[in-house]
Amino acid sequence: MSPYRIPRPRSAAGRVAGVVGAAVGVAAAGLAAGVATERVLVRRLKSRSTDPYADEPFGQQPYDEAFQLELPDGTDIHVEVVEPTRPRPRRPTVILVHGFCLDMGTFYFQRKMLTERGEHRVVAYDQPGHGRSGRLETGEYDLAVLGRTLRRVIDRTAPEGPLVLVGHSMGGMTIMAFAELFPEMFGDRVVGTVLMATSGGLLAETKLVAPALLGRVGGPVLYMMSNATRYGGTVIDKARKSTSNVAWLLTRKYGFGGRDPSPALVSYVETMNSRTSADTVTRYLRTLATHSRYPALAALADTPVLVVVGDKDMITPVTHSEEIVRRLPHAEFVKIPDSGHVVMLEHAGEVNAALARFLEEC
C-alpha cells in the first residue's frame, strides 16, 4: 500500500464547511493574538472595588406563574407572569419584549420596580432562540414571526384589558411588526408603547450584528456565516467561548456609554449574549438587516408613546430614535446622557422614573 493518501473529492457542503471553518479559524486566531493583554485588562476592570451591583442577584426574579407556550411550529416560548399585589382598576398589563442576543433579564430593574409597586400585571418572555425559549428547527427567524409570537403571548396571558408594550432594540422592532400585522389592537387594547434603543429601519447601517458574534470578524465572514451557518455554527460557538475576555470587552464597549460602567452589569449582559448560539444569531441576520417598518408606526399615532435612548448608543444610534419621534411627533422623547445600548440597565433609575411616569399617564 502506498504511504501517500490520495485525498477524496469533497462535497459542496464539505467545501463550504471548510471555507467557513477556515475563515472563522483565522478570525479566532486574530482575536486571540492579544489575549494575554486583554486578560490582564479585564481582570483589572472587574476588580473595581466600588461596583454598586457587585452583590445584585441578577436573574433571580420572583414570578407567580411560569410556563412554556407552544407555537404552531412546535417552538416552546418561556413566559413568566407577575400578578399585582395592590391592583387598581384599569391598570394596564405591562408586557416586556427584549432585544437581540439578550433575554427577559434585560428588564431586570424595570421588572423589579413594577413588582415592588405592585399595581400592574407584568408579563415577560424570551424571544424564540433566546434565553429559555426553544430554537426554530427549520427556516430563518423573521420579525413577522416575532410579531405573531407577541400576539400569542398576549392572547394567552392577557386576552382582555388594557396593555402597555415595552420593547428594547429588537423587541421594539417586534412591536412594530406586531403593529403592522394587528393595527386594530392599538387604541382599545394597547394604550401605550415604550420603544427603547430601537429602530424603524436602515439596520444594515448599524453595528447591531457584529458585536453579537466575534466583533472583529468582518463583513465577508458574516456574509458566509449568514449563508452557511448550518456548517459553521459549532465552530463559531467554540471560537466565541475561547475569546471570552474579548467578548467581555466588546460588550463593555458596544453595550455601555459611560466611561466606567459596573463590571457586574457588563458581565450580566455578556452572559446573556454568550447564551445565544451562533446558529440563532446568524439566522436572525437577514431579517434584521432588511427591517423597515416605519409605515407600521402609523398604528401608534393615536396612543401614547415613550421613546428612550442613550446618547452614546453605538448599536442603534440616537438618529434612529429621532426618526421615530419625527414620525410620531406626539411621542415623549427621553435621551439619557452617558448611556449606551442597554440604557435600561446602565441608567435604571432614569429609565424607571420615565416608565413609571408614562404608566401613570396611560
C-alpha positions in Angstrom: 0.0 0.0 0.0 1.3 3.4 -0.9 2.3 5.6 2.1 0.7 8.5 0.4 -3.1 9.0 0.8 -5.0 10.3 -2.2 -7.5 12.9 -1.0 -11.1 12.0 -1.7 -13.2 14.6 -3.5 -15.2 16.8 -1.1 -18.9 17.5 -1.4 -20.1 21.0 -1.9 -21.3 21.1 1.7 -17.9 19.9 2.8 -16.2 22.7 0.8 -18.4 25.3 2.3 -17.9 24.0 5.8 -14.1 24.1 5.1 -14.2 27.7 3.9 -16.3 28.9 6.9 -14.3 26.9 9.3 -11.0 28.3 7.9 -12.4 31.8 7.9 -13.6 31.6 11.5 -10.4 30.0 12.5 -8.4 32.9 11.0 -10.8 35.3 12.8 -10.4 33.5 16.1 -6.6 33.5 15.7 -6.7 37.2 15.2 -8.9 37.7 18.2 -6.6 35.5 20.4 -3.5 37.4 19.4 -3.8 39.9 22.3 -5.5 37.5 24.8 -2.8 37.9 27.4 -3.1 41.7 27.4 -6.9 41.6 27.3 -7.0 39.1 30.2 -5.0 41.5 32.4 -7.2 44.4 31.3 -10.4 42.5 32.1 -9.1 41.4 35.5 -8.3 45.0 36.3 -11.7 46.3 35.2 -13.5 43.6 37.1 -11.7 44.2 40.3 -13.2 47.7 40.7 -14.0 48.0 44.5 -16.9 50.4 44.3 -19.2 48.4 42.0 -22.7 49.2 43.2 -24.1 46.0 41.7 -21.4 43.6 42.9 -23.9 41.7 45.1 -27.0 42.2 43.0 -28.8 38.8 42.4 -29.3 39.2 38.7 -31.5 36.7 37.1 -33.3 35.8 40.4 -36.7 37.5 40.0 -39.9 36.1 41.5 -42.9 35.2 39.5 -46.4 33.9 40.1 -46.6 31.8 37.0 -44.1 30.4 34.6 -44.8 28.1 31.6 -43.9 27.1 28.1 -46.1 28.4 25.4 -46.0 26.2 22.3 -46.1 27.9 18.9 -47.7 26.3 15.8 -44.3 25.0 14.6 -43.6 23.4 17.9 -41.2 26.0 19.3 -41.6 26.5 23.1 -41.6 30.1 24.4 -40.7 30.6 28.1 -43.2 33.0 29.7 -43.3 34.4 33.3 -46.1 36.4 34.9 -46.1 38.6 38.0 -49.5 39.4 39.5 -50.2 42.8 41.1 -50.2 42.8 44.9 -52.0 46.2 45.0 -54.2 46.1 41.9 -56.1 49.2 40.8 -58.9 49.5 38.3 -57.9 49.8 34.6 -54.2 49.5 35.3 -52.7 48.1 32.1 -50.8 44.8 31.9 -47.2 45.6 31.1 -45.6 43.2 28.5 -41.8 43.3 28.3 -40.2 42.4 24.9 -36.4 42.0 24.9 -33.8 42.5 22.2 -31.3 40.6 20.1 -28.9 38.2 21.8 -30.5 39.0 25.2 -33.4 37.6 27.2 -36.1 38.8 29.6 -33.5 39.5 32.2 -32.7 42.7 30.2 -35.6 44.3 32.1 -34.3 43.3 35.5 -34.6 46.7 37.1 -37.9 47.6 35.4 -39.5 44.3 36.5 -38.1 44.8 40.0 -39.6 48.3 40.2 -43.0 47.2 38.8 -43.1 44.2 41.2 -42.4 46.4 44.2 -45.1 48.9 43.2 -47.5 46.1 42.8 -50.0 48.0 40.7 -49.5 46.3 37.3 -49.6 42.7 36.0 -46.2 42.1 34.3 -45.6 39.6 31.5 -42.1 38.8 30.3 -41.0 36.2 27.8 -37.9 35.0 26.0 -38.0 35.5 22.2 -37.5 32.4 20.0 -33.9 31.2 20.1 -33.1 33.3 23.2 -33.0 32.6 26.9 -35.1 29.6 27.9 -37.2 29.5 24.8 -36.6 26.9 22.1 -34.9 27.4 18.8 -36.6 27.1 15.4 -36.0 23.6 13.9 -36.1 24.9 10.3 -36.1 28.1 8.3 -35.0 31.6 9.4 -36.2 33.8 12.1 -38.5 36.6 10.8 -39.8 39.7 12.5 -43.3 38.9 11.3 -43.0 35.6 13.2 -41.8 37.5 16.3 -44.9 39.8 15.9 -47.2 36.8 15.8 -45.4 35.3 18.8 -46.1 38.5 20.8 -49.8 38.2 19.8 -49.9 34.6 21.1 -48.3 35.7 24.4 -50.9 38.4 24.7 -53.8 36.0 23.9 -52.5 33.5 26.5 -51.6 35.9 29.3 -53.8 39.0 28.8 -56.7 38.2 26.5 -58.6 41.3 27.7 -58.0 44.6 29.3 -55.5 47.4 28.5 -51.9 46.8 27.6 -48.6 48.7 27.6 -46.0 47.2 25.3 -42.3 47.8 26.3 -39.7 46.8 23.7 -35.9 47.2 23.7 -33.9 47.1 20.5 -35.2 44.0 18.5 -38.1 44.0 21.0 -39.1 47.4 19.7 -38.9 46.0 16.1 -41.1 43.1 17.3 -43.7 45.6 18.5 -43.5 47.4 15.1 -44.1 44.1 13.3 -47.0 43.4 15.7 -48.4 46.8 14.8 -48.1 46.1 11.1 -50.0 42.8 11.5 -52.6 43.9 14.1 -53.1 47.6 13.8 -56.6 47.2 15.3 -55.0 46.3 18.6 -53.8 49.8 19.2 -56.3 52.1 20.9 -58.8 49.8 22.6 -56.2 47.2 23.8 -52.7 48.7 23.5 -53.0 52.0 25.4 -49.3 52.8 25.4 -46.0 51.8 23.8 -42.4 52.2 25.0 -39.6 51.9 22.5 -36.1 51.7 23.9 -32.9 51.9 21.9 -34.6 50.7 18.7 -35.0 51.5 15.1 -37.7 51.6 12.4 -35.3 50.6 9.6 -31.9 51.1 8.0 -30.3 48.5 10.3 -27.8 47.5 7.7 -26.0 50.7 8.6 -25.8 50.0 12.3 -23.5 47.8 14.4 -26.4 45.6 15.6 -25.0 42.3 14.4 -21.2 42.5 14.6 -20.7 42.8 18.4 -23.0 39.8 19.0 -20.6 37.5 17.2 -16.9 37.9 17.3 -16.8 41.7 17.0 -13.8 41.8 14.7 -14.6 39.1 12.2 -15.6 41.5 9.5 -18.2 41.7 6.7 -17.1 38.8 4.5 -17.1 36.2 7.3 -20.5 37.5 8.5 -21.8 37.0 4.9 -20.5 33.4 4.7 -21.9 32.6 8.2 -25.3 34.0 7.2 -25.5 31.8 4.2 -23.8 28.7 5.6 -24.5 28.8 9.3 -25.5 25.1 9.5 -21.9 24.2 8.6 -20.1 26.6 10.9 -22.3 27.3 13.9 -20.5 24.9 16.2 -17.1 26.3 15.1 -18.2 29.8 15.7 -19.6 29.0 19.2 -16.2 27.4 20.2 -14.4 30.5 18.9 -16.6 32.8 21.0 -16.1 30.7 24.1 -12.3 30.7 23.6 -12.3 34.5 23.5 -14.5 35.3 26.5 -12.2 38.2 27.6 -12.6 39.8 24.2 -16.4 39.3 24.3 -16.5 41.0 27.7 -14.5 44.0 26.4 -16.7 44.2 23.3 -19.8 44.1 25.5 -18.5 46.9 27.6 -17.6 49.0 24.5 -20.7 48.4 22.4 -23.4 48.0 25.2 -22.5 50.8 27.5 -21.9 54.5 27.1 -20.4 55.6 30.5 -16.6 55.6 30.9 -16.7 53.3 33.9 -19.7 51.0 33.8 -20.4 48.5 36.5 -18.3 45.3 35.9 -21.2 43.3 37.3 -23.6 44.8 34.7 -21.2 44.2 31.9 -20.8 40.5 33.0 -24.5 40.2 33.2 -25.1 41.4 29.7 -22.1 39.4 28.3 -23.6 36.2 29.9 -26.9 36.8 28.1 -25.0 37.3 24.9 -23.0 34.2 25.3 -26.1 32.0 25.9 -27.4 32.9 22.4 -26.0 30.4 20.0 -24.2 31.4 16.8 -26.8 29.4 14.8 -29.6 31.6 16.3 -27.6 34.8 15.7 -26.9 34.1 12.1 -30.5 33.1 11.3 -31.6 36.5 12.5 -29.2 38.4 10.3 -31.2 38.8 7.2 -34.5 39.8 8.8 -32.7 42.4 11.0 -30.7 43.8 8.1 -33.8 44.2 6.0 -36.1 45.5 8.8 -38.1 48.5 7.5 -41.3 49.2 9.3 -41.7 53.0 9.6 -45.1 52.8 8.0 -46.2 50.5 10.8 -45.7 53.3 13.2 -48.9 54.9 11.9 -50.8 52.4 14.1 -49.3 54.1 17.2 -50.3 57.6 16.1 -53.4 57.8 18.4 -51.9 56.2 21.5 -49.2 57.5 24.0 -45.7 56.6 23.0 -42.4 56.9 25.0 -39.1 56.7 23.2 -36.0 56.2 25.3 -32.4 56.1 24.0 -28.9 56.6 25.4 -27.0 59.4 23.8 -23.9 57.2 23.3 -25.7 54.2 21.8 -23.3 52.7 19.3 -25.7 49.9 18.1 -28.9 51.8 17.3 -27.7 55.4 17.4 -29.8 58.4 18.5 -30.7 59.3 15.0 -32.9 56.1 14.8 -34.9 57.2 17.8 -35.1 60.7 16.4 -36.6 59.4 13.2 -39.3 57.5 15.1 -40.2 60.7 17.0 -40.2 62.7 13.8 -42.9 60.3 12.5 -44.7 60.2 15.9 -44.5 63.9 17.0 -46.8 63.3 20.0 -44.3 60.8 21.5 -42.4 61.7 24.7 -38.7 61.6 23.9 -36.2 60.8 26.7 -32.5 60.9 25.8 -30.3 59.8 28.6 -26.7 61.2 28.9 -23.7 58.9 29.1 -25.6 55.8 28.3 -25.3 53.1 25.6 -27.5 50.4 24.1 -28.5 48.7 27.4 -29.8 52.0 28.7 -32.4 50.4 31.0 -29.6 48.6 32.8 -26.9 51.2 32.7 -29.3 54.1 33.9 -32.1 52.1 35.5 -33.1 55.0 37.8 -33.8 57.4 35.0 -35.5 54.8 32.8 -37.7 53.6 35.7 -38.7 57.2 36.5 -39.7 57.8 32.9 -41.6 54.4 32.7 -43.4 55.0 36.0 -44.5 58.5 34.9 -45.6 57.1 31.5 -47.7 54.4 33.1 -49.4 56.9 35.3 -50.3 59.0 32.3 -51.6 55.9 30.4 
